Structures are given as structure tokens and as C-alpha cells.
């Protein structure tokens, strides 16, 4: 019962845009504007529903950052790693 109450309380906890983007694995610039701001519950809802814009933003974000850059570099070099 306490765990359920804790989950319900955290669903209304506000998040900064950067934290919401990190939880959704997208760039901050890809977050749509919400009238009331981002909450943990809103992020949970989007992760469950997976709207088209979220999938597109995740694909774009995958090409950024260290893992994305390494993957892109690997794709350019080919299966032998450029050797």
C-alpha cells in the first residue's frame, strides 16, 4: 500500500525539461510545450503510448551523443573497423 501511494505521489512531481527529455531518451529541443509543465506521470504516459513524434525524436537522438557517434562512425568505416 505504501509503495502504491509513493508511486501515485511521484506521478505528480514536476520535472525540468532536461530531466523529462533524458527519461524519454530524446533531445530537449524535441520536447513539445505543455501548458502545465512536465511531470513524472506525463513521462510515464508517453513511454506507454509511444506516439509517432516520440519515436521520430528517439531516432534523431540516437545519432547524437557518444553512443550514437560511435555507431555512425562504425557504419561509415564498415565491418572491419577501417583496417
Secondary structure, DSSP 8 states (H G I E B T S, - for coil): -HHHHHHHHHHT-EE-HHHHHHHHTS-GGGS---SS-EEHHHHHHHHHH--HHHHHHHHHHHTSHHHHHHHHHHHHHTTTTT-
